[in-house]
Amino acid sequence: MAYRVVEITHPAELHVKQGQLVVEQKEGTASIPLEDISLLIAQGPGIRLSTMAQTMIAKHNVMLILMDTNHLPAALSIPMVANTRQARVTARQAALTKSDANRIWKAIVTRKIENQARALSILGLDGAEQVFSYAQNIAPGDPENLEGQAAKVYFQYLRPGLNRREQCPFNSALNYGYAIVRAAIARSLVMAGFVPALGIHHHNQLNAFNLADDMIEPFRPCVDLLVANMECEAERLDSSQRKQLREVLEHAMHYRNRKIQVQSAIEESVSSLQNLMQTGEFEALELPIVMAPEKLPSIRE
């Protein structure tokens, strides 16, 4: 299982040789096995990557993310994974009825709100019971937008006075962490045969990652917990902060009574989505439970 998130922020020449990503910089040369890499992040000027290298990176199912100056994705390169499941999974995804999509969305929103409440409890903040109460009354499709109401309450307890639409260090850290998780989810969806543009609840015609934006919701509190414990005062994230946020995929979640990495929980959740589309048991979506930040050792599979 690929598990490493590699970030390149200084001028470099990137090559692929004998299954290794070779990074040549003024300070020296480093090699990383492509089979170990799940996400490759490039940010800043002077980073050169040939089309042949990009092709080899994609063939190893590595997602390439190009970041802008605000540490937000400007472009994502998704591997084109061909497998025996792809046509079948895509057909079932495209045939999903509105009623079934609403039942799936209810499960996603319920777990997201439950995880937000748990995050407040883990941090020792007020508001957990109030936020959790929203999860008890969600109807299929969430027609009353209890997700949005819960989020408004949640963020005011998480960071009093926070406006999620404004540019500030706290929001920058959240957005960077969300971008890492979103990219990991998009990669897992493609590898499972899904079309990320075809969402369950999100249907923006200009968004190539609607399904990833659906599936990310229960995972957002994992990022929130990390950012809440960070010093977010400087205008830009420093390298140490970005490293902390990249490691979100290595932290722990509860899934089916097991403690596993966020990366593994993503893959298990995508597999659960795939299974329910095959069986038609749309209430059977299994999603992870957030827990206090704890970095688990990386295990290669």
TIDONU-696539 format. One line per field, with one value per residue (C-alpha): residue in one letter; x, y negated, z. Coordinates in steps of 0.25 Angstrom, whole numbers. Layout:
residu <- c(A_...)
px <- c(X_...)
py <- c(Y_...)
pz <- c(Z_...)
This chain:
residu <- c(M_A_Y_R_V_V_E_I_T_H_P_A_E_L_H_V_K_Q_G_Q_L_V_V_E_Q_K_E_G_T_A_S_I_P_L_E_D_I_S_L_L_I_A_Q_G_P_G_I_R_L_S_T_M_A_Q_T_M_I_A_K_H_N_V_M_L_I_L_M_D_T_N_H_L_P_A_A_L_S_I_P_M_V_A_N_T_R_Q_A_R_V_T_A_R_Q_A_A_L_T_K_S_D_A_N_R_I_W_K_A_I_V_T_R_K_I_E_N_Q_A_R_A_L_S_I_L_G_L_D_G_A_E_Q_V_F_S_Y_A_Q_N_I_A_P_G_D_P_E_N_L_E_G_Q_A_A_K_V_Y_F_Q_Y_L_R_P_G_L_N_R_R_E_Q_C_P_F_N_S_A_L_N_Y_G_Y_A_I_V_R_A_A_I_A_R_S_L_V_M_A_G_F_V_P_A_L_G_I_H_H_H_N_Q_L_N_A_F_N_L_A_D_D_M_I_E_P_F_R_P_C_V_D_L_L_V_A_N_M_E_C_E_A_E_R_L_D_S_S_Q_R_K_Q_L_R_E_V_L_E_H_A_M_H_Y_R_N_R_K_I_Q_V_Q_S_A_I_E_E_S_V_S_S_L_Q_N_L_M_Q_T_G_E_F_E_A_L_E_L_P_I_V_M_A_P_E_K_L_P_S_I_R_E)
px <- c(0_6_6_16_12_24_25_35_36_50_55_57_58_49_52_47_58_56_43_49_46_59_59_71_73_85_87_88_80_69_62_48_41_29_22_23_17_2_2_13_12_19_19_28_36_47_41_43_36_36_24_31_33_18_14_22_17_2_5_9_-4_2_-6_1_-4_1_-1_-2_4_-7_-5_-17_-18_-17_-17_-18_-14_-22_-16_-25_-26_-32_-37_-48_-57_-57_-68_-77_-75_-76_-89_-95_-90_-97_-110_-111_-125_-128_-135_-123_-113_-121_-120_-105_-104_-111_-101_-89_-95_-99_-85_-79_-87_-84_-69_-70_-76_-65_-55_-60_-60_-46_-41_-49_-57_-72_-83_-81_-95_-102_-94_-97_-112_-113_-109_-121_-131_-125_-135_-130_-123_-123_-134_-133_-118_-115_-101_-99_-106_-97_-85_-88_-89_-77_-67_-72_-68_-56_-50_-59_-61_-56_-62_-59_-59_-49_-34_-26_-15_-25_-34_-21_-17_-30_-31_-17_-21_-34_-27_-18_-29_-38_-27_-25_-40_-40_-28_-35_-48_-41_-34_-47_-53_-62_-63_-60_-68_-81_-85_-96_-99_-90_-93_-85_-83_-69_-64_-57_-57_-71_-71_-58_-65_-76_-67_-58_-68_-66_-51_-51_-50_-37_-31_-39_-32_-18_-20_-27_-14_-5_1_-6_-2_7_1_7_9_23_30_28_13_11_18_9_-3_2_4_-11_-12_-4_-12_-22_-37_-47_-52_-60_-55_-41_-31_-25_-18_-27_-21_-26_-40_-41_-39_-48_-59_-58_-58_-71_-77_-73_-80_-93_-94_-93_-102_-113_-112_-111_-112_-99_-89_-78_-70_-59_-60_-50_-41_-30_-18_-9_1_2_14_14_11_15_5)
py <- c(0_-14_-22_-34_-48_-55_-70_-78_-93_-97_-97_-83_-73_-61_-48_-34_-23_-8_-10_-22_-36_-43_-58_-66_-79_-88_-82_-68_-56_-47_-35_-30_-17_-21_-9_-16_-29_-32_-47_-56_-71_-81_-96_-108_-112_-104_-90_-83_-70_-63_-57_-44_-45_-49_-37_-28_-34_-32_-18_-16_-21_-34_-46_-59_-72_-86_-96_-111_-122_-120_-105_-101_-92_-98_-85_-70_-59_-47_-33_-26_-13_-2_11_21_14_0_2_9_-1_-13_-7_-5_-19_-26_-18_-22_-28_-40_-33_-24_-35_-42_-30_-30_-45_-43_-33_-42_-55_-47_-42_-56_-63_-51_-53_-68_-66_-56_-66_-76_-66_-62_-76_-79_-89_-92_-90_-75_-71_-83_-79_-64_-67_-71_-57_-51_-57_-56_-51_-45_-55_-65_-74_-83_-85_-81_-79_-93_-97_-88_-93_-107_-104_-94_-105_-115_-106_-101_-115_-126_-137_-129_-132_-120_-130_-139_-138_-135_-126_-117_-115_-113_-102_-95_-97_-91_-79_-77_-77_-66_-57_-61_-57_-43_-41_-44_-35_-23_-26_-25_-12_-6_-9_-21_-34_-45_-55_-48_-52_-47_-60_-70_-72_-84_-83_-90_-81_-68_-63_-64_-49_-53_-65_-56_-45_-55_-60_-50_-52_-67_-67_-59_-72_-81_-73_-75_-90_-93_-89_-97_-111_-118_-132_-134_-139_-127_-112_-109_-95_-89_-92_-87_-74_-73_-74_-64_-54_-54_-42_-34_-38_-28_-26_-15_-7_6_7_5_-6_-9_-20_-31_-26_-12_-17_-25_-12_-4_-14_-15_1_0_-10_0_12_5_0_15_20_9_8_-7_-8_1_-10_-8_-21_-23_-30_-41_-40_-48_-50_-39_-36_-21_-14_-13_2_5_16)
pz <- c(0_-4_8_6_3_-3_-4_-13_-10_-15_-30_-34_-46_-45_-52_-51_-52_-49_-42_-33_-33_-34_-28_-32_-25_-22_-8_-14_-20_-13_-18_-14_-18_-26_-20_-7_-11_-11_-13_-19_-16_-25_-20_-24_-36_-43_-42_-55_-58_-72_-78_-78_-63_-61_-69_-60_-48_-53_-56_-42_-37_-31_-31_-35_-28_-32_-21_-23_-14_-4_-2_-9_-21_-34_-42_-39_-48_-46_-51_-61_-55_-63_-56_-58_-48_-55_-65_-55_-44_-53_-58_-45_-40_-52_-50_-35_-33_-25_-14_-12_-13_-2_7_5_8_21_25_21_28_41_43_39_50_60_57_59_73_76_72_82_93_90_90_103_97_100_89_87_92_84_71_73_74_59_56_62_53_39_28_15_6_18_12_25_23_37_32_30_43_51_44_47_62_62_56_66_78_71_68_73_63_51_37_28_16_21_18_31_36_43_30_22_30_30_15_13_21_14_1_5_10_-3_-12_-5_-6_-21_-23_-16_-23_-37_-33_-29_-42_-39_-47_-37_-45_-42_-28_-18_-13_-20_-34_-38_-53_-52_-41_-46_-31_-27_-21_-13_-8_-3_3_10_20_31_30_32_47_46_40_50_62_56_53_66_73_64_65_53_54_42_29_22_27_29_25_39_39_25_29_41_32_22_33_35_26_36_48_55_53_58_47_49_64_59_60_46_39_32_18_21_26_13_5_14_13_-2_-3_6_-4_-15_-8_-5_-20_-23_-13_-13_3_3_18_20_17_27_31_41_55_58_70_77_68_69_58_55_49_34_29_15_9)
